[in-house]
Amino acid sequence: MYLCLMYTSELIKGTLKTIVLELLKKQGRMYGYEITQKVKELTAGKIQITEGALYPTLHALEKNGELETEKEYMGKRVRKYYKLTEQGKNTATERVNEFADFIETMRFLLDLQTKSGHVQG
Amino acid sequence: MYRVKEEEVDFMLDDIRARGVILEDLQDNLLDHMCCIVEQELTESDNFFAFYERMLPRFFQMELKEIQDETDNLLTFKNFYAMKKTLKYSGIAATFFALLGAIFKIFHLPGAAAMIILGGLFFALVFLPLMIVLKFRDEEERTDKWVLSFGFLLGIITSSGMVFKLMHWPAANILMLGGISVFVFAYVPIYFMSRIRRPEIRFNTIVNSVLMMALGSLLFAMINLGYSATLKSSFFATHDYLYSHKEDLAKANSLLLQKVADDDSVIRFHRASSKLNEHLEETRNHLVAVSEGVSIEKARSIPFKDIKRLNDNRIVRQEFEHARGPFSQVELRKQIEDYNTLVKSYFPDQPERLIAVDKLWLRETVLSVLLQEFVQIQTQLAHTENNYLCYVQAKS
């Protein structure tokens, strides 16, 4: 519903937290707009995170103690930078490992060719 | 690159607030995000307001408040699935324990009350409160949320009342009767009125209302009627018979005693009987005085059937069962033991003459039953003394 143009929402649902956590692990600290742009850039526009999905997730992660924020004042507006806490770093690793394992399982389950990444005819 | 002007920042912030985003952090995030988009995509020749109108729908499907709602949902209901699971398991546990408890109760097996109470607690304290929380999230109609939650609240009150009743805690009747009366006379009509005008649920509403009204009324009638009036009058009649029988025997005994008063063993036996008899009388008067809130003298003259709080178990618990001092259970048991020792020496081969103290209802009972037990002991005392006096008289 919120996430992307290219894949169905069912496929992407549940991966947003993993994407955000892993991105922040690599980039250090980022603000909301930057995250959407980075994901768009890395996936060549295949995955576009919408604002409607991103901010609720960021707030939930912050409340859970996975993220911490730093505020920067830019004139009348405030920019919130998000970065991982220690707990968030562990969660990021766990989530990525879990997802990698999931992909492996799906690859086996759906009998996908490893190299080409296409469904066998 | 376009630079967002201060008045444009103010405009966007006001608009974000006006569209229902109330969380300050979220307002800041959205404002910064919008500013970034404007700065990246707006050219100097474009009109800011026209661009803003075009940009805004990126943030939502129907309205901007969706982001606020989604954030609230994630923050408030992050345990939504855990809650649903708990709801399911607490429902199963409540049904399982209540059913098993009922079966145990029918067959008089131990642990029945504990299971029913456990079932009731799961139902009243876990299942129903969770239902209220989840209804508030799931139900779309505002009235439905309130009406159904009101029903669940009444369910909590009534089932707590039932648990209270089983545990002999105070206010059980008020909770049970109050909960069911409000359910039958207020909740069902409200439920019916709030749903009957919607054609898609009209049939369901009628069926549900009739079922709830019928079951609620039956339950209300059952609880309100209490136990059988015939049983109650039979209980009083038994008490009256025992009491008058005891009195008659006592009169006969005093006449017999005059004839054999020179026998030491008779005097000893009479003293032991009288001592226990008086102790029972004093304990009875003390309990009635506390229960009725009157003096001992006044309590002495109150007949059994005029005692107002015969079904009270609190008085029994506090003033007798767990009490210390002259009117306690411990003291009565001690006196009965003393009497039994004496009787055993008089009737060594007649153990049935002893007062079977372990078979008496001296614990976890109500005032009426305890007083009935007292009269039974007194009757037995008079009876045994009468037998002994007759025996001595016949011998001489």
Interface residues (C-beta under 8 A of the other chain):
Chain A: M1 Y31 G32 Y33 T36 T50 E51 G52 A53 Y55 P56 T57 L58 H59 A60 K63 N64 K71 M74 G75 K76 R77 V78 R79 K80
Chain B: V4 E6 V9 D10 L13 L23 D25 L26 D28 N29 L30 L31 D32 H33 C35 C36 I37 R58 F59 F60 Q61 E66 I67 E70 T71 N73 L74 L75 K78
